[in-house]
Amino acid sequence: MTHSVGEVALGGAVLAGALAFGLYTVQSTGFTLGATGYPLTASFRSIEGVSVGTDVRLAGVKVGTVTGITLNPDTFRADTVVTVRDGVQIPDDSAIIVASEGLLGGNFVEISPGGSPFYFGEGDEILDTQGSVSLLSLLLKYVGSGGSEE
């Protein structure tokens, strides 16, 4: 069975495209092979726009990912687990905030470091949380007030 050079080249291009798509998928979901880190928990009133695999950033640098989200049936809050990569120490008076990349961008989780000399350990809970703010509700509040200050 003979194959022309064109068929082999086309097959190679299709295979390269499939590998590139697979790599993009792995990176965009936050899946990492062999990466280690430690989990921290936080409870948010609202984590709209955040899902498992969302970036966790400190000073704009990705330091981890969201690895778990569950609804707490007692408090009706979103209990979240974030995994911070090893070697990144977070002061134990830090805040964790759901932030937006802009008007049309997605959300991410931002850690705002405190000044404590003590650090969170594996499994600790970040108590100072700020959930996401819905741009639609802000817009409706502005429009509903007539958009004027009296």
N, C-alpha and C positions, 0 to 999 in steps of 0.2 A: 504494500500500500504506500503510495507516494503522496507527499503533501507539498504544495507549492510554498515558496517563501512567504507569499502574502498571507496564506492561511496560518502559518506558524506565527507571523508577526501580529496578526489580528488576535489570535489566541493569547499571545503574550500581553497584548494591550488590555484585553478583557480581564486577564488574571491580575495585572497590575492595578486596574481600576477597582476590582473587588477587594484587593488587599488595602488599598488606600481608603475605601469606604469603611472597611472593618476597623482600621486604625482610627479613623475619625470618630466612629461610633464609640469605641472604647474610651477615647479621650473625652468626648463630650458628656458621657455618662459618669465620669469621675472614677471609673473602674481602674484600679492599678494592680499590677502583679507584683507581689513581694513587698509592697509598701507597708511600713509599720507605723503605728501611731497609738495614741491613747484616747479613749472616749471621754467626753464631757457631756453632761445633760443640761437641758434648759427647757423651761416651760413658757410657751408664748400664748398670748391672747389670740393672735392671728398670724399665720405664716403663709398668707396668700402669695402665690407665685414661687414658693420654695418647695422643692421635692428632693427625694433621695438622689444624691449625686451633685447637688448644688454646691458651688464653691463656698468655702469659709475663708475670709480674708482678714489680714491684719495689716494695716497701713497700705492697703491696696495690693498686697502680695498674697497669693494663695498659700494658705498654711494647712488646709484640710478640706474635708467634705462633710456634707450632711449624710449620715449613714442610717438614720432611722427616724420615722415620724409616726406617732400614734396619738389617738384622741383619748384623753383621760376622761372616763365617764363620770368621775366624781366632781371634777373641777371644770369640765368642758373647755379645757385648754389643750393645746397641741404640745405634747411631750416630745422633745426632739433630742436626738443623739448626734453629736458632731464628733468626728475623729480628727484630732490635730496631730500632724506628723511629729515624730520623735525629734527632739532637739529644740522644739519651739516651746518656750515656757511662757505661760500666761499668768500674770499677776492675779491673785485671788480676789481682788476687788474690781475686776474688769466687768464691762457690760457687753452684752451680745445683742445685736440689732439686725433686723431684716431691713436691708437697704436696697435702693433701686439704682440701676445703671443710668437712668435718665427717663425721659418721657416715654420713649418707645423701647427701652432696654428691659432686660429681665431683672429679676431680683437675685440677691446674693446675701449671705450672712456675714456681717462685719463684726469683728471683735474690737471693742474700744478698750485699750489697756488702761488699767489703773496704775497706782503708784506703790502698791504694797510690795514689801520685800519677800513676801511669801507667794508661792505659786500653786495653781490647781494641780491636783494629782489625778491619776486614773480613776474615772468614775465619779468625780466631783460634780456638783451642780452649780451652774452659773445662775445666781438669783436675780441679778439685775438684767432684765430683758425688755426689749421694746419690739413689739410686733410690727407687721407691715401696715402701711397707711394706704388706703384705697384712694387713688387719684380721682376716681369717679365720685366717691362720696365727698371729697374735698370740693370738686367742681360743683356738685349739686348744692352743697352748703353755700358756696360763693354766689351761685346763680339765685338760690332761694332767698338770700339776704338782699338781693337787688344789686349786689356788687358795689354798694356805696357804704362809706363810713359816715355815721351821723353823730 
